[in-house]
Amino acid sequence: MASLSSSTTIPPLASSPFPSTTAADSTASTSSSSSSFKPPSSILIIGSGVFGLGTALALTRRDAFTNCSITIVDRSDPSQPGAFPAPDAASVDTSRIVRADYADPAYAALCDEAQIQWRKQDKPTDLGAQGRYTETGLIVVGDATAPVAPASGPAVVSEEPTQKVKLTGLDYARKSWANVQSLASGNPALAERIQELPNPQAIREALGTGGTSGAWGYINRNSGWANAGTSMAWLLEQVKNTGRVSFLAGTVESLEHDEATVTGAKLAGGRVLTADLVMVAAGAWTGSLVDLEGQALATGQVLGYMDITEEEQQKLGGMPVILNLSTGLFIIPPTNRVLKIARHAYGYLNPQTLPTAPLPVLPQLTSNKTVSVPKTSVTDPDLSIPAEGAADLRAALQEMIPLPELRDRPFTKTRLCWYSDTRTADFLIDYHPHWRNLFVATGDSGHAFKFLPVIGDKIADCIMRNCPPQFKGKWDWKGGDMTALFTEDGSRGGKPGLSLVDELGKLTI
Ligand SMILES: Cc1cc2nc3c(=O)[nH]c(=O)nc-3n(C[C@H](O)[C@H](O)[C@H](O)COP(=O)(O)OP(=O)(O)OC[C@H]3O[C@@H](n4cnc5c(N)ncnc54)[C@H](O)[C@@H]3O)c2cc1C
């Protein structure tokens, strides 16, 4: 591991630890920095998910960080093969949807940018090669909340960052349709791959499994899915190949600090790491380390995996992804004879009293030790999913792929996977407003994987105080709102506020 220095590089300011970004910053090029940025001589990144690894790679490519030692620490077990990234991280799975199909045009455009990389498949080392990315198309649907009016052409969708209105799944689908049409408008070949599916029968025909879902939707054949596990392995390889990043397996128990400056992290076992800049990118675990002022919290999401035969693989392998934004239920085409069914929901809360309190919001405050924390099969090998979630997955299978032979087939494996959820589903990528030398990159809200090729660069921009203009006001640390947090971007199914412990206490599968 490269040695980390404990000297601070960013001087304290009279009123606020950090100067805020200025309007002038937004006009700077994405790889330059605002004048208020001074590169640290060492950075410690906590978490090797898509945010942490992506940022490490981006920093190695920036001149400002040429002399900066970069270390990634993750709670993964070093004695296990493939300790990085951690197997229960949100970023590791068989598949993740890659879609520009967003109600918010800023994220739609960001995915459009990412897909340039995902589509590179000529060389085995290209991101999209070797089955890491497959463009099977995506059907986006919503359930009717009122009679479905005929949809008009692409609408101009504008979103004031701080004034998002609560959307229904159908609203989300309609805005998303407008956005992807707008993105494809200059390219007839792309535009003709997006088609409205005005009723359940049209959805059934496009899906091709005999099933359907929703009242209205569209198919975007420019979207697809990525093999998350192999894509993360690819990203890890890119980072290792730079020779610039040190990896350390260990669980961070708390952040080290003096009066108002974060100076490093303490690992389980007592080892202390020091760095000029500490970036917490610990996904759904972030709230265990830093009091996030109620801006983001860990929610558990259900997944079911079913083994299928080679014949079934042949039958279903070419189906498009289908995502119902009203129920949150989705199915990604099977690969290697495994079919995955999942739910993008409000999710389960798992409030626990931590042995060590997270870093408080202000140095003089004490933080709440009770926060929602992930429970995964790595820490709880016998963990199953609540019956409520399993029943929803089963209903999705019957609706979307009504093959009689799959109807009662048990799931081979289930998983609880954890989001760091924010109210608006915007990420939280910013310097801490009250602690010097602390940066957070979290709040993934269950949709960040697709940005693997580009998110690290955007985070690096934010570290250099050049948040991309379209995300200003979205990714900022917004301060405390301690009312119950439910993600209301219009894409979530399930019931809000379910307790994991209560639901597991009911009948499980
Ligand atoms: C069920 C499910 C389905 C999803 N589907 C999609 C999809 O279709 N498309 C899409 O784009 N996105 C999807 N996502 C979201 C996407 O996977 C996440 O947004 C993304 O992976 C989050 O990355 P991350 O780096 O923030 O967190 P993670 O990948 O969870 O990484 C956090 C890392 O921090 C480490 N860590 C935590 N605490 C500590 C500690 N104390 N000390 C040291 N290390 C620590 C963890 O071990 C982990 O490796 C889905 C997520 C889930 C759960």
The ligand as a Gaussian input file, in Angstrom:
#p B3LYP/6-31G(d) Opt

LIG

0 1
 C      -31.192000      -5.077000      -6.822000
 C      -30.491000      -3.982000      -7.539000
 C      -30.751000      -3.758000      -8.875000
 C      -30.134000      -2.708000      -9.534000
 N      -30.384000      -2.531000     -10.861000
 C      -29.739000      -1.551000     -11.535000
 C      -29.912000      -1.421000     -12.927000
 O      -30.641000      -2.202000     -13.546000
 N      -29.229000      -0.438000     -13.563000
 C      -28.406000       0.429000     -12.896000
 O      -27.830000       1.321000     -13.529000
 N      -28.210000       0.322000     -11.564000
 C      -28.862000      -0.645000     -10.880000
 N      -28.683000      -0.793000      -9.548000
 C      -27.910000       0.221000      -8.834000
 C      -26.423000       0.041000      -8.894000
 O      -26.071000      -1.294000      -8.729000
 C      -25.858000       0.931000      -7.789000
 O      -26.353000       2.246000      -7.985000
 C      -24.356000       1.003000      -7.776000
 O      -23.806000      -0.281000      -7.908000
 C      -23.905000       1.672000      -6.476000
 O      -22.494000       1.691000      -6.426000
 P      -21.748000       2.199000      -5.133000
 O      -20.315000       2.231000      -5.479000
 O      -22.379000       3.441000      -4.622000
 O      -22.068000       1.114000      -3.993000
 P      -21.557000      -0.393000      -3.804000
 O      -21.385000      -1.075000      -5.095000
 O      -22.455000      -1.039000      -2.800000
 O      -20.115000      -0.228000      -3.185000
 C      -19.897000       0.193000      -1.860000
 C      -18.649000      -0.493000      -1.362000
 O      -18.306000       0.052000      -0.095000
 C      -17.802000      -0.995000       0.696000
 N      -17.938000      -0.634000       2.106000
 C      -19.076000      -0.393000       2.768000
 N      -18.837000      -0.097000       4.056000
 C      -17.508000      -0.153000       4.217000
 C      -16.670000       0.025000       5.342000
 N      -17.152000       0.356000       6.535000
 N      -15.346000      -0.148000       5.184000
 C      -14.832000      -0.474000       3.960000
 N      -15.601000      -0.652000       2.865000
 C      -16.918000      -0.487000       2.986000
 C      -18.667000      -2.182000       0.317000
 O      -18.067000      -3.411000       0.675000
 C      -18.818000      -1.987000      -1.180000
 O      -17.828000      -2.677000      -1.890000
 C      -29.261000      -1.850000      -8.850000
 C      -28.972000      -2.086000      -7.516000
 C      -29.572000      -3.147000      -6.853000
 C      -29.251000      -3.352000      -5.397000

